[in-house]
Amino acid sequence: MNYEIEHDSEHEQDCSCCGNTSHTIFGYVHADESTLAAFCVKWTDGHELDNPPWFLLSMGAWGDGSTGEERVTAGCILIQTDDGPRFSVVDSSSVEWRSPDLVGRHLTRDQVMGGELAAHFFNLLDQITLGSEQIGSLVGRVHA
């Protein structure tokens, strides 16, 4: 499969507690002629350890005529460990993003990790971090 990461929009604002820049990136993961997922990534410069970056992926059909009923949403945070950065899956409903009418049913950590969806979810995370220099820098890799 040939993957393409599309940044749909990017927003920056000042953090209310420290004035550092908070980033939000919305985008899509495409493969061949299909859109596999929409994503949102949010982080604040200087808060990576105390308020880790979070990733939400709405997976399923996107495009004309599709609805949230055809999608599910999974989420994770990027945490630092002694071995380096790691993704930790969280209950996606714990992170505010969009209405389930748009992004689909919010999945719990157990629903993501307990089935075949985990491999798809982590593959999409890989594609996002590999395909976006800005997001890839969050995990210690910058890809051209």
N, C-alpha and C positions, 0 to 999 in steps of 0.2 A: 504494500500500500504506500502511496505517496501522500504524506501528511503536509498540510499547510496550516499555519497558525495566523489567524486574522485578528488584529486589535481593532475592535469596533469603536471604542472610546477610552480615553484616559482622563482621569481627573486628579488634580492635586489640590490640597488645602492645608492650612496650618493646623497642627495638632493643638487641641484646646489646653492641654496640660503643659506643653513645653515649647510650642512654636515650631517644632520640626515639621518637615513635610510629610503628609500622609498621602499615599498613592492608592488609586483604585483603577484597575484595568478590567474592562469588559471585552470579551472576544469570543471567537469561535474556533473549533477544531474541525477542519475539513479533511476528508480523505477521498482521493479520486474525485468523483462528482457529487459526493454527499457531505452533508454537515452532520458530524457525529455528536457534537456537544457544544453548548455555550458555557462560558466560564466567567468567573469573577475572582480576581486576586486583589487582596488589600493588605497593606502594611504601612508602618510609620518608621521613617528613618530614626535610628537610635533606640527603637523599642523592640527590636527583633527578639530579645531574650525575655523581657517581662510581658510583652503583648505580641506573641508570635504572628507572623504573616498567616493569613488564612486563604484557602482555595475552596471554591464551590464549583462543581461541575454539574450541569443539567444535561443528562445523557438521554438520547433517543432521537426521534424524528424532529427535525427543524425545517422550516421552509413554509411555503405557501400552503395553507389549508391544515397545517399541523396544530395540535393543541397540547396543553400541559398534560392531558390524559395519556399522551404517548411518551412521556418523559419521566425520569426519576432524577432526584438531586442528591448528590453525595458531597461530603465536605471533609476537609482535613486542615490541620495546622502544620506549619514547618517549625520543628523544634531543633534546638542544638543539643547534641549529646557529646560525650567524650570521644565518640567515634566519628563525629561530624554531623551534618544536618540530616534529619530524618522527617518523613511525613508521618503524622499520627492522625488516623481517621477519627472523626468526631460525628456526633449526631448532627446532621445538616440543619435540623430545625433550630439548633442552638445559635446559629449564625444568621442574622437578618440579611436577606437579599431581595428576593422578589416573591410574589404570591405564587402558591402552588398552581393556580390557574395558568400561569405562564411557564414556570420551571418544572412543574410536575410534583409528584409525591416526594416529600422529604424522607430520606432513609436514615435509619439509625446506624451506629457503628457496627452492630451485630449483623444487620441486614447486608451491609457492604462486605464485611470480612467473612461472612458465613457462606459465601457462594461463589459462583463463577464471575460475578460482577467485579470482584476485587481485581482480577487480572486486567479487565477492560479499564477500570478506573485508574489503576497505576500506569497502564500503558498511555492513557490520555495525559496523565500528569507528566510522564516522561516527554511526550510530544510537546507539551506546552513549555516545559523548562528548556528543552533542546531547541525549540523553534522560536523562542522569544529571548533576545539578548537581555532585555530588561528584567524579565522574570527569572531567566537562568542565573543571573547574577545573585539572586536571593539564595540560591543553593550552592554558591561558591564556584559556579562555572559560568563563563561568559562564552556564548557561541556566536560565531559570525554567520 
